[in-house]
Amino acid sequence: MRKFSIKDWAEDDQPRKKLLLKGANTLSNAELLAILINSGTTDQSALDVARGLLNTVNNDLQKLASLSVKDMVKQKIKGLGEAKAIGIAAALELGIRRNATGKKKDHISRSSDIADYLRATLEFRKQEVFAVVFLNRGNRVTHLEIISEGGMTGTVADPRIILKKALDHDATAIVLCHNHPSGNVRPSRADELLTQKIKQAAAFFDINIMDHIIVSNEGYFSFADEGLL
């Protein structure tokens, strides 16, 4: 009797069987993506469709994670429509959240305690967002909230809104954060002025600005570490 081989399966089913027999860690990026895509076309397998999508981002999963459903569909890859793009986007978002959860620390004493978590949460966003982490007297995180969302080059953070939310959450300290989709984590002059404006206003309510952290897919910048607070 001829020995069973994964090659005997239809091409769309081969990655699934390989995962069952050998484990998910043995699959390539294209094979894992093919499982999400599920089926190909009359002349292309799901694996072909997956390779086509990965080629548009040079097999870079970070770049793939930054694509929206519309971005994927715009690539006009045969066999990849909106429904399949939605499934891929959902799976990638789960991966981002899993990564962020693994890096979350409840007690904050230095920038590294929160920077990795904020980076994992925000680095894949294509638009600039401004977020605030609220802490209690024990420097424990009570809440994280995105205050504003902007475009590719900037967003506006209103100190009044930030302080009102800090009071609503009984915060005694906060960590400011925003992302730079460009990758460059160096603060602009506007970033520095906004930080000082919020710090001065927060002082009237005895709320400490513990840090302002800028994150991107290239790393992070801490105002506290650089002596800018």
Backbone torsions as a table, in degrees:
resi	resn	phi	psi	omega
1	MET	NA	133.6	-179.7
2	ARG	-67.9	135.5	-178.3
3	LYS	-69.1	138.4	-179.9
4	PHE	-64.4	140.7	177.6
5	SER	-135.6	145.7	176.1
6	ILE	-57.6	-29.5	-178.7
7	LYS	-63.9	-19.1	178.4
8	ASP	-73.1	-16.3	-179.4
9	TRP	-81.7	157.0	172.9
10	ALA	-59.2	148.3	-173.1
11	GLU	-58.8	-35.3	178.9
12	ASP	-65.7	-25.8	-176.9
13	ASP	-93.2	-13.7	-175.8
14	GLN	-59.6	-45.2	178.1
15	PRO	-60.8	-37.1	178.9
16	ARG	-63.6	-46.1	-179.6
17	LYS	-65.4	-38.5	178.3
18	LYS	-62.4	-40.3	178.1
19	LEU	-62.7	-43.4	-179.4
20	LEU	-64.5	-40.1	-175.1
21	LEU	-83.1	-35.1	-171.5
22	LYS	-119.8	-11.7	-180.0
23	GLY	100.4	151.8	-176.4
24	ALA	-63.3	-30.1	-176.8
25	ASN	-68.3	-13.1	-179.6
26	THR	-89.3	-8.6	-177.2
27	LEU	-86.2	145.8	175.1
28	SER	-75.9	168.8	176.6
29	ASN	-56.8	-42.3	-178.9
30	ALA	-64.8	-39.7	-179.6
31	GLU	-67.1	-41.8	177.4
32	LEU	-63.2	-42.0	179.8
33	LEU	-66.3	-35.7	179.4
34	ALA	-62.6	-34.7	177.8
35	ILE	-64.1	-39.3	177.5
36	LEU	-68.1	-39.5	-179.7
37	ILE	-68.1	-33.9	169.7
38	ASN	80.1	-50.1	-177.7
39	SER	-145.5	152.5	179.7
40	GLY	-100.5	-144.7	179.0
41	THR	-118.2	-173.5	-179.2
42	THR	-63.9	-28.5	-178.6
43	ASP	-119.3	5.0	177.6
44	GLN	-138.2	137.8	176.1
45	SER	-81.6	168.5	175.2
46	ALA	-59.8	-31.9	179.0
47	LEU	-67.1	-37.9	176.8
48	ASP	-63.8	-42.7	179.4
49	VAL	-63.0	-42.8	179.4
50	ALA	-61.9	-44.4	179.3
51	ARG	-62.8	-38.4	178.4
52	GLY	-61.7	-42.2	179.2
53	LEU	-67.9	-43.5	-179.3
54	LEU	-65.3	-32.1	178.4
55	ASN	-63.2	-30.1	-179.0
56	THR	-70.3	-19.1	179.1
57	VAL	-118.6	17.0	179.4
58	ASN	56.1	37.3	178.4
59	ASN	60.8	24.7	-179.6
60	ASP	-95.4	109.3	-176.9
61	LEU	-67.9	-28.6	177.0
62	GLN	-65.7	-42.4	177.1
63	LYS	-66.3	-38.6	178.7
64	LEU	-62.3	-41.1	-179.2
65	ALA	-65.4	-22.9	-179.1
66	SER	-83.8	-9.8	-179.4
67	LEU	-79.3	136.9	173.2
68	SER	-83.6	172.4	176.6
69	VAL	-57.6	-44.6	-179.7
70	LYS	-62.4	-38.4	179.5
71	ASP	-61.8	-42.5	-179.9
72	MET	-64.7	-45.3	-178.9
73	VAL	-63.8	-34.6	-178.8
74	LYS	-64.2	-19.9	179.0
75	GLN	-68.1	-15.6	177.7
76	LYS	54.1	48.8	176.9
77	ILE	-88.6	123.4	-178.2
78	LYS	-59.4	126.7	-179.7
79	GLY	96.6	-5.6	179.8
80	LEU	-116.0	98.1	177.5
81	GLY	-103.5	-169.8	-176.1
82	GLU	-62.7	-42.4	-177.2
83	ALA	-60.5	-44.8	-180.0
84	LYS	-70.3	-36.5	178.0
85	ALA	-63.8	-37.3	177.6
86	ILE	-62.1	-43.4	179.0
87	GLY	-62.0	-41.3	178.8
88	ILE	-65.5	-45.5	-179.8
89	ALA	-60.8	-39.6	179.5
90	ALA	-65.2	-42.7	179.7
91	ALA	-65.2	-41.3	179.1
92	LEU	-65.6	-38.4	178.5
93	GLU	-64.6	-38.2	175.9
94	LEU	-60.8	-40.7	178.3
95	GLY	-63.4	-40.9	178.7
96	ILE	-63.4	-44.9	-179.0
97	ARG	-66.7	-37.8	177.6
98	ARG	-62.6	-43.5	179.1
99	ASN	-62.7	-42.8	-179.4
100	ALA	-66.0	-41.6	-179.8
101	THR	-61.9	-39.1	-179.7
102	GLY	-67.2	-21.1	-177.8
103	LYS	-104.2	1.3	-177.9
104	LYS	-75.8	133.2	175.3
105	LYS	-123.3	134.0	-176.5
106	ASP	-78.7	-30.5	-178.1
107	HIS	-105.8	125.3	-175.6
108	ILE	-111.5	123.4	176.9
109	SER	-128.2	-15.4	178.0
110	ARG	-152.6	168.0	-173.4
111	SER	-59.1	-38.3	-176.6
112	SER	-65.1	-21.9	179.5
113	ASP	-66.2	-27.1	-175.6
114	ILE	-118.3	-23.0	-173.8
115	ALA	-62.0	-45.4	-178.6
116	ASP	-63.5	-38.0	178.7
117	TYR	-66.2	-44.7	179.7
118	LEU	-65.9	-38.2	179.0
119	ARG	-64.7	-45.0	179.3
120	ALA	-63.8	-29.2	-178.4
121	THR	-80.8	-35.9	-169.0
122	LEU	-114.6	-16.2	-168.8
123	GLU	-64.7	-23.5	-176.4
124	PHE	-89.0	-2.9	-179.0
125	ARG	-73.1	136.0	-178.2
126	LYS	-82.9	-21.3	176.3
127	GLN	-104.2	153.9	178.0
128	GLU	-76.9	132.9	177.4
129	VAL	-128.1	152.9	177.6
130	PHE	-116.5	124.1	-177.3
131	ALA	-124.9	159.0	178.3
132	VAL	-133.6	134.0	173.2
133	VAL	-102.1	125.3	-179.1
134	PHE	-100.6	135.7	-177.4
135	LEU	-126.9	152.6	177.4
136	ASN	-94.7	-169.9	-176.2
137	ARG	-62.0	-27.1	179.5
138	GLY	-88.2	13.6	-176.7
139	ASN	57.3	34.9	175.9
140	ARG	-101.4	139.5	-178.1
141	VAL	-70.3	126.4	176.8
142	THR	-107.6	-23.2	-174.9
143	HIS	-167.9	146.4	172.0
144	LEU	-126.8	130.1	-178.4
145	GLU	-141.6	136.0	172.7
146	ILE	-80.6	120.5	-175.3
147	ILE	-85.9	-38.9	-178.7
148	SER	-153.3	155.1	176.9
149	GLU	-128.1	137.4	-177.6
150	GLY	-123.7	-145.6	-179.7
151	GLY	-104.3	-153.8	-177.9
152	MET	-72.4	-23.6	-171.9
153	THR	-115.3	-4.2	179.8
154	GLY	174.3	166.4	175.3
155	THR	-146.4	164.6	-178.1
156	VAL	-113.7	130.6	177.5
157	ALA	-115.7	120.9	-178.6
158	ASP	-89.4	115.4	-179.3
159	PRO	-55.7	-33.6	-179.4
160	ARG	-63.9	-42.0	179.0
161	ILE	-65.9	-43.0	-179.3
162	ILE	-61.0	-46.8	-178.1
163	LEU	-69.5	-36.0	177.0
164	LYS	-62.5	-43.2	179.7
165	LYS	-68.2	-35.0	177.5
166	ALA	-62.6	-41.7	177.6
167	LEU	-68.0	-39.0	178.8
168	ASP	-61.6	-34.2	-178.2
169	HIS	-95.7	9.9	-179.9
170	ASP	53.2	38.4	-178.7
171	ALA	-81.0	139.5	173.9
172	THR	-104.3	-10.0	176.6
173	ALA	-151.7	152.5	177.4
174	ILE	-139.9	153.6	172.9
175	VAL	-116.1	121.1	176.9
176	LEU	-84.2	150.0	180.0
177	CYS	-155.4	140.9	166.6
178	HIS	-148.7	161.8	-177.8
179	ASN	-105.9	157.0	174.6
180	HIS	-119.8	100.0	-179.6
181	PRO	-58.2	-22.5	-179.8
182	SER	-68.1	-20.9	-178.1
183	GLY	103.0	-33.0	-179.6
184	ASN	-72.0	123.1	-175.5
185	VAL	-96.7	-1.4	179.9
186	ARG	-66.3	135.7	-179.8
187	PRO	-72.8	147.2	174.0
188	SER	-85.4	171.1	176.3
189	ARG	-62.2	-36.6	178.4
190	ALA	-63.7	-37.3	177.0
191	ASP	-62.1	-43.3	-178.7
192	GLU	-66.2	-43.0	-179.9
193	LEU	-65.6	-41.2	179.2
194	LEU	-63.8	-40.9	179.7
195	THR	-60.7	-46.2	179.8
196	GLN	-66.1	-36.7	178.6
197	LYS	-63.2	-44.6	179.1
198	ILE	-67.8	-40.2	179.8
199	LYS	-60.7	-44.8	-179.2
200	GLN	-65.7	-40.7	179.6
201	ALA	-68.5	-39.4	-178.6
202	ALA	-66.2	-29.2	-178.5
203	ALA	-61.1	-31.4	179.1
204	PHE	-65.3	-21.5	-179.1
205	PHE	-109.4	12.8	-178.6
206	ASP	56.3	37.2	176.6
207	ILE	-105.6	125.4	-176.9
208	ASN	-89.5	130.3	172.1
209	ILE	-87.4	99.3	-174.3
210	MET	-69.7	-35.7	-178.2
211	ASP	-169.4	161.5	167.0
212	HIS	-127.9	118.7	-174.4
213	ILE	-116.0	128.8	175.1
214	ILE	-104.2	130.1	-177.6
215	VAL	-122.9	154.4	173.3
216	SER	-158.0	179.9	178.4
217	ASN	-73.2	-0.7	178.1
218	GLU	-103.6	-6.3	-179.8
219	GLY	143.4	-150.2	179.3
220	TYR	-148.3	161.4	177.2
221	PHE	-127.7	128.8	-179.8
222	SER	-109.7	121.6	176.2
223	PHE	-62.3	-38.9	-178.8
224	ALA	-65.4	-44.7	-179.6
225	ASP	-63.1	-32.1	-176.8
226	GLU	-93.2	6.8	176.9
227	GLY	71.5	28.1	-177.4
228	LEU	-100.9	9.7	177.8
229	LEU	-116.0	NA	NA
